[in-house]
Amino acid sequence: MRIARFTHDDVPQYAFVQTDKDDGKDYLVALNGYPLSGKAVEPTGERYPMDGDGIRLLAPVIPSKVYGLAKNYEAHAQFMHDAGHSEVKHAPEDMVIFTKPSTSVIGPDDPIVIPPCSNDMNFEPELAVVMGRIAKNVPVEKAMDYVLGFTCVNDVTLRDLQGLDPMWTRAKGFDTACPLGPWIVTRDDVNWKDAKISFTLNGEDVEMASGTTANLIHGIPEQIAAISSFTTLLPGDVIMTGTPNASGHLDPGDEAIVHVEGVGDLRNVVVRG
């Protein structure tokens, strides 16, 4: 099942995304509530074509917080070392966890804005976890019970500021640094143990940016357990699981597309602030 958040004539609402068997097109089946509220939601009877007039997809959630894992793939850790961004060649044994504020979240087709303080913005395509229940001190073996589903995320990073700011506050927390979308695919409909991740820049596949969640150093249940051990995860909160391989530079005018197998495509265009 796919769950989207959208606006129709500037009124935000949620919908199930369904493919019409007759014409093969995707439609938004509007819902009468918030799917993460814990209360049952039902279709309103309104259905909109995805490309209809006045329709715009939004970030599928506005999380209270976003957590990410750095160097959670060995290939990315080696890339960062070889590119001169890290003195350590291999991935760390312990999780390196950072945060992004909710104000960094944008949706599909929203512009990624390079702030004036940076001249080296990088893309990092990833699979993102969307929490469906309040989670605190969750054991690994039960962690996936708390997951609503998955979406695509671009962990946009200001690489030139990352080395200057040990807390990565500016490098990863600036406005528009967390594109999410295009929708949430529910947990059991994604092969999260081996989801292929890839990236397209201006219509060209960036082969070195691709990978699979099968190569995660710290798996998704372990991430949820670790993060919930020190903070309470709320419904709609997001965990960025790590970028699988190389990252790369983004310039104004670039079209950046994150693809996650079983989820979809997240497209954004870069502009200079």
C-alpha positions as CSV (number, residue, x, y, z in Angstrom):
1,M,0.0,0.0,0.0
2,R,1.2,3.5,-0.8
3,I,0.2,6.5,1.4
4,A,0.7,10.0,0.0
5,R,0.3,13.5,1.3
6,F,-0.9,16.1,-1.2
7,T,-2.6,19.4,-1.8
8,H,-5.7,19.9,-3.9
9,D,-6.1,23.6,-4.6
10,D,-3.7,24.3,-1.7
11,V,-5.7,22.2,0.9
12,P,-3.3,19.4,2.3
13,Q,-4.7,16.0,2.9
14,Y,-3.7,12.3,2.8
15,A,-4.5,9.6,0.2
16,F,-4.0,6.1,-0.8
17,V,-2.2,5.8,-4.1
18,Q,-4.0,3.3,-6.4
19,T,-3.3,2.2,-9.9
20,D,-6.4,2.0,-12.1
21,K,-6.7,-1.4,-13.7
22,D,-8.3,0.1,-16.8
23,D,-5.9,3.0,-17.8
24,G,-2.8,1.9,-15.8
25,K,-2.5,5.4,-14.2
26,D,-2.0,6.3,-10.6
27,Y,-4.8,8.1,-8.7
28,L,-5.0,9.7,-5.2
29,V,-7.9,8.3,-3.2
30,A,-8.4,11.0,-0.6
31,L,-8.8,10.0,3.1
32,N,-10.8,11.6,5.8
33,G,-8.0,11.8,8.4
34,Y,-4.4,11.4,9.3
35,P,-3.2,7.8,8.9
36,L,-0.7,8.1,11.8
37,S,-3.2,9.3,14.4
38,G,-4.0,5.8,15.6
39,K,-7.6,6.2,14.4
40,A,-9.2,4.5,11.4
41,V,-9.3,6.5,8.2
42,E,-11.6,6.0,5.3
43,P,-11.8,7.2,1.7
44,T,-13.9,10.3,1.3
45,G,-15.1,9.3,-2.2
46,E,-12.9,11.8,-3.9
47,R,-10.3,10.6,-6.4
48,Y,-7.8,12.7,-8.2
49,P,-5.4,11.9,-11.0
50,M,-1.8,12.2,-9.9
51,D,-1.1,14.8,-12.7
52,G,-4.4,16.5,-12.3
53,D,-4.9,20.3,-12.1
54,G,-4.2,21.7,-8.7
55,I,-2.6,18.5,-7.4
56,R,0.8,18.6,-5.8
57,L,2.5,15.9,-3.8
58,L,4.0,16.9,-0.5
59,A,6.5,15.3,1.8
60,P,4.6,12.2,3.0
61,V,5.2,13.1,6.7
62,I,6.3,16.1,8.7
63,P,8.4,14.3,11.3
64,S,9.0,15.7,14.8
65,K,12.6,14.6,14.2
66,V,14.8,12.9,11.6
67,Y,17.7,10.7,12.6
68,G,20.5,9.5,10.2
69,L,23.4,7.1,10.3
70,A,26.7,8.1,9.0
71,K,29.1,5.7,7.2
72,N,26.6,2.8,7.6
73,Y,28.0,1.1,4.5
74,E,31.6,0.1,4.1
75,A,31.7,1.3,0.5
76,H,30.6,4.8,1.6
77,A,33.2,4.9,4.4
78,Q,35.9,4.0,1.9
79,F,34.7,6.6,-0.6
80,M,34.8,9.3,2.0
81,H,38.4,8.4,2.9
82,D,39.5,8.2,-0.7
83,A,37.9,11.5,-1.5
84,G,39.8,13.2,1.4
85,H,36.7,13.8,3.6
86,S,37.7,11.4,6.3
87,E,41.0,10.2,7.9
88,V,39.5,6.8,8.7
89,K,39.2,4.4,5.8
90,H,36.7,1.9,7.3
91,A,33.3,2.3,8.7
92,P,33.2,2.8,12.5
93,E,32.2,-0.2,14.7
94,D,29.6,1.9,16.6
95,M,26.7,3.7,15.1
96,V,27.3,7.4,14.3
97,I,23.9,9.0,14.7
98,F,23.0,12.6,13.7
99,T,19.8,14.6,13.3
100,K,18.1,16.9,10.9
101,P,15.3,19.3,12.0
102,S,11.8,19.1,10.7
103,T,12.4,22.4,8.9
104,S,14.8,20.7,6.6
105,V,12.1,18.4,5.2
106,I,10.8,19.1,1.7
107,G,8.7,17.0,-0.7
108,P,9.0,15.7,-4.3
109,D,9.7,18.4,-6.9
110,D,10.4,21.0,-4.2
111,P,13.7,22.9,-4.9
112,I,16.8,22.0,-2.9
113,V,18.3,25.4,-2.1
114,I,22.1,25.9,-1.8
115,P,22.6,28.3,1.1
116,P,25.0,31.2,0.6
117,C,27.5,29.7,3.1
118,S,28.3,26.7,1.0
119,N,30.0,26.0,-2.4
120,D,29.9,22.2,-2.2
121,M,26.5,20.6,-1.8
122,N,26.4,16.8,-2.1
123,F,23.7,14.2,-2.8
124,E,23.3,11.0,-0.7
125,P,20.4,8.7,-1.8
126,E,19.0,6.5,0.9
127,L,16.1,4.4,2.1
128,A,14.2,6.1,4.9
129,V,12.1,4.4,7.7
130,V,8.8,6.0,8.8
131,M,7.7,5.1,12.3
132,G,4.1,4.1,12.8
133,R,4.0,3.8,16.6
134,I,5.5,5.4,19.7
135,A,8.8,3.5,20.2
136,K,10.9,3.7,23.4
137,N,13.5,1.0,24.4
138,V,12.3,-1.3,21.6
139,P,14.2,-4.6,21.4
140,V,15.7,-5.6,18.1
141,E,13.4,-8.6,17.6
142,K,10.3,-6.4,17.8
143,A,11.6,-3.3,16.1
144,M,9.8,-3.7,12.8
145,D,6.5,-3.9,14.5
146,Y,6.8,-0.2,15.1
147,V,7.4,0.7,11.4
148,L,4.7,2.1,9.2
149,G,6.7,1.9,6.0
150,F,9.5,3.3,3.9
151,T,10.1,6.2,1.6
152,C,13.0,7.7,-0.4
153,V,15.3,10.4,1.1
154,N,18.2,12.5,-0.2
155,D,20.5,13.2,2.8
156,V,21.7,16.4,1.2
157,T,25.0,17.5,2.8
158,L,27.1,20.6,2.6
159,R,30.5,18.8,2.3
160,D,32.6,21.9,2.7
161,L,31.0,22.8,6.0
162,Q,30.9,19.2,7.3
163,G,34.6,19.3,8.1
164,L,34.3,22.7,9.8
165,D,31.4,21.8,12.1
166,P,31.9,18.7,14.2
167,M,28.2,18.5,15.1
168,W,27.2,18.7,11.3
169,T,24.4,21.2,12.4
170,R,24.8,23.4,9.3
171,A,26.1,20.7,7.0
172,K,23.0,18.5,7.3
173,G,20.4,20.6,9.0
174,F,19.9,23.6,6.7
175,D,16.5,24.3,5.1
176,T,15.7,21.9,2.2
177,A,18.4,19.4,3.4
178,C,15.9,16.5,3.7
179,P,13.8,15.8,0.6
180,L,11.4,13.0,1.4
181,G,8.9,11.1,-0.9
182,P,7.2,10.5,-3.1
183,W,5.0,8.5,-0.7
184,I,5.2,5.9,2.0
185,V,5.1,2.3,1.0
186,T,3.9,0.1,3.9
187,R,6.3,-2.2,5.7
188,D,5.3,-5.5,4.3
189,D,5.3,-4.3,0.7
190,V,9.0,-3.4,0.6
191,N,11.9,-5.9,0.6
192,W,13.8,-3.7,3.1
193,K,16.4,-6.4,3.7
194,D,17.6,-6.1,0.1
195,A,16.2,-2.9,-1.4
196,K,18.2,-1.5,-4.4
197,I,19.1,2.2,-4.1
198,S,20.3,4.2,-7.1
199,F,20.7,7.9,-8.1
200,T,20.1,9.8,-11.4
201,L,21.7,13.2,-12.0
202,N,20.4,15.2,-15.0
203,G,19.1,12.0,-16.6
204,E,22.3,10.0,-16.2
205,D,22.6,7.1,-13.8
206,V,25.4,7.6,-11.2
207,E,26.6,4.1,-11.0
208,M,29.0,4.7,-8.1
209,A,26.1,6.0,-5.9
210,S,24.1,2.7,-6.1
211,G,23.9,-0.1,-3.7
212,T,21.6,-2.3,-1.6
213,T,20.4,-2.4,2.0
214,A,21.7,-5.9,2.1
215,N,25.1,-4.3,2.7
216,L,24.0,-2.2,5.7
217,I,26.5,-2.5,8.6
218,H,23.8,-1.8,11.2
219,G,20.5,-3.2,10.0
220,I,17.2,-1.4,10.3
221,P,15.9,-3.2,13.4
222,E,19.2,-2.5,15.1
223,Q,19.0,1.2,14.2
224,I,15.5,1.4,15.6
225,A,16.5,-0.3,18.8
226,A,19.6,1.9,19.3
227,I,17.8,5.2,18.6
228,S,14.8,4.3,20.8
229,S,17.2,3.5,23.6
230,F,17.9,7.2,24.1
231,T,14.9,9.0,22.6
232,T,11.2,8.4,22.1
233,L,10.4,7.9,18.5
234,L,6.9,9.2,17.5
235,P,4.6,8.2,14.7
236,G,5.9,9.9,11.5
237,D,9.5,10.2,12.8
238,V,12.1,9.3,10.1
239,I,15.3,7.3,10.2
240,M,17.7,7.7,7.3
241,T,19.5,4.4,7.1
242,G,22.6,5.5,5.3
243,T,23.9,6.1,1.8
244,P,25.3,2.9,0.1
245,N,28.3,4.2,-1.8
246,A,29.7,7.4,-3.4
247,S,28.1,10.8,-3.0
248,G,28.6,13.7,-5.4
249,H,28.4,17.4,-6.1
250,L,25.2,19.3,-7.0
251,D,25.1,22.5,-8.9
252,P,22.2,25.0,-9.5
253,G,19.9,23.6,-12.2
254,D,20.7,20.0,-11.5
255,E,17.9,17.4,-11.5
256,A,18.5,14.9,-8.6
257,I,16.4,11.7,-8.5
258,V,16.7,9.1,-5.8
259,H,15.3,5.7,-6.6
260,V,14.6,3.0,-4.1
261,E,13.3,-0.4,-5.4
262,G,9.8,-1.1,-4.2
263,V,9.2,2.5,-3.2
264,G,9.6,4.8,-6.2
265,D,11.4,7.9,-7.4
266,L,12.1,11.2,-5.5
267,R,12.8,14.1,-7.8
268,N,14.1,17.5,-6.9
269,V,15.9,20.4,-8.7
270,V,18.7,22.4,-7.2
271,V,18.7,26.2,-7.0
272,R,21.1,28.8,-5.5
273,G,19.8,30.6,-2.5
